[in-house]
Amino acid sequence: MLRLLVVEDFPPLAKALLRALRQAGFQVQMAASRAEARHVEGWFDAAIVDLELPDGSGIDVVGQLNTATQVGKVIFFTACADQDLLAEAAALGRVVDKAAGVAMLLQCLNQRLAEGDELRVAVGDVLGASVSVSPSQRSGTRRMR
């Protein structure tokens, strides 16, 4: 099962993300702030990080995760309007506007995880879309070369 770290400070959105990501088959660890994210342990296949946190920037969180080699892929899920901050985030990972919704986030997560290897995540069941995947892909398993 793929592990995700979600750093989101708005509790209703954090709850919705947790539910959708678990429903899609991910193991999810939540953090509500930069300080909480500092204390996460282990490897994460991907991190979904808000740019504007109550105690700092999501960019700092990603820098910390990258320095500790704790994360594979990064998606910033944000409502930030600061163009400089958005450009800096785009240099580190994908940026998805919160207004696009959780379904778009799941699509981008699937694409991001698939980059560079043959991994596919079945998001069709969550999105209600007709996505064709094999049984091994539904479980989120990797095909080894």
C-alpha positions in Angstrom: 0.0 0.0 0.0 1.4 3.4 -1.0 2.0 5.9 1.9 1.0 9.5 1.6 1.7 12.5 3.9 -0.9 15.2 3.8 -0.1 18.5 5.4 -3.3 20.6 5.6 -4.4 23.0 8.3 -8.1 23.4 7.5 -9.8 20.5 9.4 -12.9 20.0 7.1 -10.6 19.8 4.1 -8.2 17.5 5.9 -11.0 15.2 6.8 -12.3 15.1 3.2 -8.8 14.4 1.9 -8.2 11.6 4.4 -11.5 10.0 3.4 -10.9 10.2 -0.4 -7.3 9.1 -0.2 -8.1 6.1 2.0 -11.0 5.2 -0.3 -8.6 5.3 -3.2 -6.4 2.7 -1.4 -3.7 4.9 0.2 -2.2 4.7 3.7 -2.4 8.3 4.9 -0.6 10.2 7.6 -1.9 13.7 8.4 -0.1 16.8 9.8 -1.8 20.1 10.4 1.2 22.3 10.5 4.9 22.6 9.6 5.7 21.7 13.2 3.7 18.5 13.0 5.2 17.6 9.7 8.7 17.8 11.3 7.9 14.8 13.4 6.7 12.4 10.8 8.8 9.3 10.4 9.4 6.9 7.5 9.2 7.1 3.7 6.2 8.5 1.8 5.6 7.7 -1.8 4.1 11.2 -2.1 3.3 14.3 0.0 0.3 16.6 -0.6 1.1 19.9 1.1 -0.7 23.2 1.5 1.5 26.2 0.7 0.2 28.5 3.4 0.4 26.9 6.9 -0.2 28.6 10.2 3.4 28.3 11.2 5.3 28.6 7.9 5.4 27.6 4.3 4.7 24.3 2.7 7.9 24.9 0.7 9.8 24.6 4.0 8.0 21.3 4.7 9.0 19.9 1.4 12.5 21.1 1.8 12.7 19.3 5.1 11.2 16.1 3.7 13.6 16.2 0.7 16.6 16.8 3.0 15.6 13.8 5.1 14.9 11.8 1.9 11.4 11.0 3.2 9.3 11.7 0.1 9.2 10.6 -3.5 6.7 12.9 -5.2 5.2 16.3 -4.2 1.9 18.0 -4.9 1.0 21.3 -3.5 -2.8 21.6 -2.9 -3.4 25.2 -2.3 -5.6 28.3 -2.6 -2.5 30.6 -2.5 -2.6 33.6 -4.8 1.0 34.7 -4.3 2.6 34.2 -7.8 6.2 34.1 -6.4 5.3 31.4 -3.9 3.4 29.5 -6.6 6.4 29.6 -8.9 8.7 28.4 -6.2 6.3 25.5 -5.5 6.0 24.6 -9.1 9.8 24.2 -9.2 9.5 21.5 -6.5 6.4 19.7 -7.6 2.9 19.9 -9.1 0.6 22.7 -7.9 -3.1 22.0 -7.8 -5.6 24.8 -6.9 -8.0 23.8 -4.2 -10.8 25.3 -6.3 -10.2 22.4 -8.8 -11.4 20.0 -6.1 -10.3 16.7 -4.6 -11.1 14.7 -7.8 -8.6 16.8 -9.8 -6.1 16.3 -6.9 -6.5 12.5 -7.2 -6.0 12.6 -11.0 -2.8 14.7 -10.6 -1.6 12.3 -7.8 -2.1 9.4 -10.1 -0.2 11.1 -12.9 2.6 12.2 -10.5 3.0 8.7 -9.1 3.1 7.2 -12.6 5.9 9.5 -13.7 9.2 7.7 -14.0 7.8 4.2 -13.4 4.9 1.9 -14.3 2.9 2.5 -11.1 -0.8 3.2 -11.6 -3.3 4.1 -8.9 -6.9 3.3 -9.5 -8.8 6.5 -8.9 -11.7 5.6 -11.2 -13.8 4.1 -8.4 -13.4 7.3 -6.3 -14.0 9.6 -9.2 -16.8 7.6 -10.8 -14.9 7.7 -14.1 -14.4 4.8 -16.4 -10.7 4.1 -15.8 -9.4 0.8 -17.0 -7.0 -0.9 -14.6 -5.8 -4.4 -14.0 -6.4 -6.1 -10.7 -2.8 -5.6 -9.6 -3.2 -1.9 -10.3 -6.3 -1.7 -8.1 -4.3 -2.8 -5.1 -1.7 -0.2 -5.8 1.1 -2.7 -6.2 4.2 -2.0 -8.2 5.3 -4.2 -11.0 8.9 -5.1 -10.5 11.4 -5.1 -13.3 
